[in-house]
Amino acid sequence: MLRPRHYNERSHQTYLYNVFLEFTPKGDLLDLIEQKPLGETDVQRYTRSILRGLRYIHKKGYVHCDIKPHNIFIFPTQDDKTDVKIADFGAAMRVGSKRMDLLGTTIYISPEALALKEQNPFCDIWALGCVVVQMCRQKDCSKRWTVEMWLNHPFVADQEMSTYESLRSLAADRSISESPK
């Protein structure tokens, strides 16, 4: 059980909360990343779960502000696999509120948060991108992709329309269809 405190600037009162945490027998995502390389299906499943958690947090009007592998807990599932849950909301804040100091772990803080000294939901997405890179990282240099392998990957391979251009086209179509008439 944790007993975090919250200071309300309007009422000048400090509130004490009891927080009960779920037991995490599998540890955190950092432990898992350091043990073994993660397979693509695990990375996809974990990323999807983190995104669902972030969607919930953001819909409630909060920004986590410290998404990193150490704050993602691993849980066993009923089908003998594992899944993840977001933890450690100590740096979380309401969307739109500002702090004098930035909380979070520096290597996961987005450039705009560092420059503007404010966190928003997009900052959590930046941090998630950093986490995904860590999950996909191959520590054994001999197993990393070569330049030739990367040049043949569909994302960068020569095509009539590159993936980047097709995404831009899709975004342009979407913005036109969503614009007010």
N, C-alpha and C positions, 0 to 999 in steps of 0.2 A: 504494500500500500504506500502510495506517495501522498505527501501533504503539501501541495504547491500553494503559494500565496499569490494573490492578485491585488494590486493597488488600483483603486478607482480614483482617477484624477478629479472627477466632478464632485464626488461625495467626500473625498479625502479619507476614505476608509480602506482598510486592508481586509480582504476576504480570504478565508482559509478553506480549501477544498480537499475532500478525501477522494483519491483516485485509486480504484482497484484495477490492477493490470492482470491480463491473462498470462498464464505460465507459458513460456516459449521454449519447449524442450529442444528445439532444433537450433536455437541461437538466432543470430541476425544474418542479414545478407552478406555482410563483410566476412563473417566466419566462413560462409559457404563459398564465396568467391575465392578466398585464400586456400580452401581445401582442394578444389578441383575446377577445371574449366566447365562452364555451364553450357548445356546444349541449347540449340536454337529454340526448341519447344519450351524449355524452362524459361528462357529469357522472354519469349513471347507471353507466356502465362503470367510471369511476375510483372512484366510491364503493364499488361492489361489490368491486373489487380491493383497495381499502384495508381494507374489512371482512374479506375473506378473510385478508389479512395479519395484521390484528389478532386474528382468531380463532386463527390459528396461534401468534402471540406469547403470547396469554393462555392457551391450552392448555398451553404450555410453562412457565407459571407466572410470566410477566413482564408488566410494564406498560411501554410505550414511553416515556411521560412527556413527549414533545415532538413530538406529531403537529402538523404545520403544513405549508403548501404548500412551503416551502423544503426540507422533509425528505421530500418525495414526488418521486421521480424518474420522468421520462417515458422510455418505451422504445418503439421501433418494433415493430410486430407483423408477422407474415407476410402479413396481409391489407391491408397499407399503411395501417393505422390506428395508434393509439398506445395504450399501456396504462401503468400506474403500478406502482411498487414503493416500499415504505417503506424509508427509509434513516436514518442517523444514530442509532445506538443508544447514544450517549454518556450520555444521561440515564436510560436504562432501568434498571429495578430489579425485584427479586423481589416478587411480590404479597405484601403483609403486612409488608414491611420498612419502617422509618421512617427519615427523614433529618432532620437538624437544619435543613437549608435545602432549599427546594423548587427543583428544577432544572426547566428548561423555559422556554417563552416565555410571559410573563405573560398576554397577551391570549387564549391558548389554554388556560390553566389553569382548571379547573372551580372554581366557588365553594366546594364542600366541600373541595377540596384546599387552597385558600387558607386556609379557616377551620380545618381540622383538621391541616394540615401533613402530609398523607399522600396518596399516590397509589394508586389502584386501577384496575381495568379500566374502570370507568364513566367515569373521568377521560379516558381515551383516546377514548371515545365522545363526550364533550362536545367535545373538541378536534376530532374528525372533523366534528361538527355545525358548528363554526366554519369549517372548511375548505369544507364544502358550501356554506355561505352565501357564502363568498368566490368559489367557482366560479360561483355563480348570480348574483352581483352584476352589475348593469348600471351601468357607469361613466357612460354617456351619460344624463343626467337626463331628456332628452326621450323616451327609450325605456322609462323605468321605468313600472310599472303605476300607474294612478290609483286613488283610493279606490273609485270605482265598479267598476273592473275587479276589485279585490280582493273587494268585496262580492258579486260574481257568481261567484267561484271556489267550487268544490264544498266546499272545506274550511270556508268561513265562510258560505256561502249558506244561507238558511232552508230547512230540510227537516223532514220528520216527526221524524227522529232525526238529530242532527248527527253529523258524523264523530267528534268527540270523544266523544259519548255512545256511539256504536257501538263505538269502541275500548275505552272503559271496560267496556261490556257484554261484549265479547270477552275482555278481561283477567279479568273476574270469572268468566266461564264457565271459562276456562283454569285459574284458581287453584282453583276448586271441583273440577275434574276431576283436578287434580294433587295434591290434598290427601290425606294418608295416611288410611286407613280403619281 
